[in-house]
Amino acid sequence: MSVEKNVISADFSSIEKNLGRYKVVCVGVKPIEISKIAGSLGRYSDFSEKFLPRKSYIGIRYASIRESMKNGETFPPISVYQILDNYFVIDGHHRIMAAREVLDAAYIDADIKEIKFDFDISPDKVYSYNTESARKFLIKLEEYSFQKKTSISNSILKYPIKVTELVSFGKLYREIENYHKNYNKGEFLKRHIIFAALHWYECHFMPSIITIKKEKILQKFKDRTYTDLYVWMQQHKYYLSQKAGYDVGFDYTIKDFCEKYSNVKSLYIVPNMISSIIKEIKHRLMD
């Protein structure tokens, strides 16, 4: 069996502590897609995202299960937690590996306990996680919550709203909330937020993305998305406008952003911008 040493699956406890309040609903036994297994309860470091072992030595227990499965023996369902359309293994790690290796199985029977939650998104939220897989899954939860709160789905959008950084969806949601409250002296206040969200997308977000695409700016930022750039530029626009004392506009923001950050590691862009904003505000207060 092949072994993966670098990529670690998500730790359920790392996801759980960021959920806030939730409840567990017993779904019962159903077949689940093995490819939808995102992590594990307690044994996340032993397996990759594809649920392949990360250790060359598997152990006697696995060897025994593998041989029994080869001989046609059946096993009880594994046990999993379900969050959205993904699963975290509670019990049955060896059975999953054996089913993949011996039977080339795409599905396995599982006793499912579904996690029901109301995930809070905020630009001020602080997360705690221990693997890159967990960080990516938390972004997925943010995306789910963003779509639920705004009632707009990526499946209907010309330019899907996808990000690579945590709290970005919180920043976008706050922007839409402000748009809902303040656009045209409260035009949308008596209507559902979806009307404001779609208007924001069509008249504010999408034109910005079209400009970013036209100027081919994304090519300078590897492994990032158009939405990442939009979020960063909105923060940069705020900084420039605060410094100038008026709204500098998106076109000028793009030019200044590229001049300053196109050759800088994107990991450090947001902290640098925030630091600059804080310094500028402090300077103004002192004056």
N, C-alpha and C positions, 0 to 999 in steps of 0.2 A: 504493500500500500504506500502511496506517495505521502511525503511529509512536508508540511509548510512551516517554516521557522520564523517568518517575519511578521505576518499579518495575524493579529489577535482578534478573536470574536468579542462581542460586547458583553460586559458584566451587568447582569440584571440589577444588582444592588446599586450600581452606578446610575442606572436609569431611574430606579425606584425612588431614590432620595431627591430627585429633581421633579418628581411628579406632583408633589403636594398631596392633597386628599384624593383618595381613589377607593373603589370597591372592587371586590373579586366576585365574578359570576361563574358558576360551574356550568359549562356548556355540555360536557359529556364526551364520549369517545367518537372521534371522527378521523378520517385520513387527512393528513396535512402534507403540503409540499416540503420536502427536505430543504429545498433551495430557499424557503422562506424562514428558516431557522437563523436568527440573527445573533444569538448568544446563549449564555448559560447562567444558571444560578450557582455561583461558587467555583466553577471549573472553566471560566472563560479563557484563562491563559493556556489551557491544554489544547485548544482547538483554534483553527483559523475561521475566517468568515464563511468559508465553504464547508465548514465542519469536517475538515481533515485534521488528523492529529499533528501537533507541533513537536512531538517527541518521537525519535526513531524507535525507542523502546516502548512497546504498547502494553505489555504485561500479560500475566497468565489468564486473568479474567476475560480479557478481550479475545485471546486465542481460543478459550473454551467456548465462548459465545459464537465466534466465527465458525468453529468446527461443527457445533450443534446446528447452526443455521444451514451449513452445507449439507447436513444430513436430513434436512427437511423439518427440523423441530420448529414449532411455533413459539412465539414469546408474547407476554402481555403487552398492552399498549405502553408507550413511553408517557411521561407526564410533562406538560408544558404550561407556561404562562403565555397568553396571547395579548399583544399590544398592537392595535391596528391590524395590519395583515401579516405581522411577523410573530415569531415564537421564540421563547427562551426556555431551554431545557432544564427541568427540575430533576428528572430521573430518566435514565435510558441512554446515556451518552454512548456506551459501547454498542448497544443495539442499533443505533443510528449508523455508526461507522461500519458495523458488520453488514447491515442491510445495503449500504452503498457498495461495499466491496464485493460481497458474495452475490447479491441479487441485482446489483446495479439499479437499486430502487429509486424512484423519483418521489414516492409517497411512503408514509408510514403511519400506522394507527397511533393516535395520541389522545390521552385524557386531557381535555383543554379547560383551563381556568382563565377566563378573559378578564383583563384589567380594564375597568371603566373609569375614566378620569376627565377632569376639566382642566386642561393645561394652560397655565397663565403665560402670556407673552408680554414682555416689557423691555424697553431699551435699557432699563436699569437692573434687570434680573442678573443674578450671579449664579453660575453653574459650578458644579463639582463633578468631575469624571476622571477615569483613570486609563482610558484607551481611546485611540482615534476612532475606533468603531463605535464606541459609546457617544463620542462627540457628534459623529455623523447621524446617529439615530436620534439624538436630541434635536438636531436641525430638522429632521423629518417630523418630529412631534410639533415643532414650532410651525412648520409649513401646514400641517393638518389643522392646528389651532387657528392660524391666520385665515385659512380658507373657510373654516367654520364660522369665525367671527365676522368676516366680511361678506360671506355668502358668494364669493367668486372662486371659481375653480380653474386651475391651470389647464384643464382639459378643453376649455372654451376660449383660451387666450391665444392670440397670435404669437406673442412673445411671453412664454411661461415665466412666472416669477420664481426663480431658483437662486439660492445663495449658498455660500461656502463658509459663512461665519455665523456663530451663535449671536443672538439678539438682533440680527438684521431684520427678521420678520417683526420683532417688537418695534423697531424704528419705523418700519413701513406702516404698521398698524396705527401707530401714534399719528403719523402723517395723514392717514386716511381719516382718523377720528377728528383731527383738527380741520380737515377739508370738509367733513360732514357738518361740523359746527359753524364754520366761518365762511364757507363759499358763498359769495354774492349775498352777504348779509343774512346768512342762515337759510338760504333757499331750500336746503335738503333736510333741515332739522325735523320737519314733520313727516319725513319719508324714511323708509327703511334704509339702513346704511349701505345696502347693495347698490342703490342708485348713486350715492356719493362715490362709492368704491369704483364703479364702472366709469363714472364721469372722470374721476381722478386718473384711472388707467388710460382712457382714450385721449384725454386732453392734456395730461401732465406727464405721466410715466412713459407712454408709448412714444410721443414725440422725442423725448429725451433718449430713449433707446435707439430710435431711428438715427438720431444725430451721432450717437456713439458708434453705431454700425457704419454709418457713412464715413466717419473719420478714421475707422479701423483702429480704434483705441485699444480694443480688447487684446489685440495681438501683442501688446506690450506687457500684458499681465497674464502670465501662464497659469493655467488651472483655475482661473476665476470666471465669473459669469457677468453678463450684462447688468444684472441686478446688483451684484457686488459693486460694480463701478458706479451705478446710479446712487447707491447708498453713500458711498465715499464722497461722490461729487456733491451730493446734497449737503453733507457736513462741511465740505470745503467751501461751498457757496455761502453757507451761513457765516463761516469765518471771514471770508472776503467781504461780505456785505456788512458785517459788524465793523470791520476795519475801515471800510470806505464810508460808512454812514448811510448807504443806500443799497438797493437791490442791484447787484452787479450783473445779473442775468446768467443764463446757463452757458451761452456761447463763450463768454469771457472765462467762466469757471473752467470749462473744458481745456481751454488754452493754458491757463495758469496751472491747472492740475497736472497736465502732461509735462509741462516744463519742469515742475518740481518733483514729480513722483514716478515718471516713466522708467527711470533707471534705479529706483529704490526698491528693495524687497517689499512686496505688498504686505507682508506680515507686520511691518512697522508703520504703515501709512496711517491707519486710524489713530493709534496712540500719538503720533507726531502731530496730527491735525488737532486732536483734543487738547494736547499740551499748548499748542499755539493759540487756540481759542481761549483757554483759561488765562494765559499770559496777557492776551489782548484785553479781556474783561477786567482783570486786575489793574492793568494800566489805566483804563478808562475810569475806574472807580477812584484811583489815586489822584487823577486829574480833577 
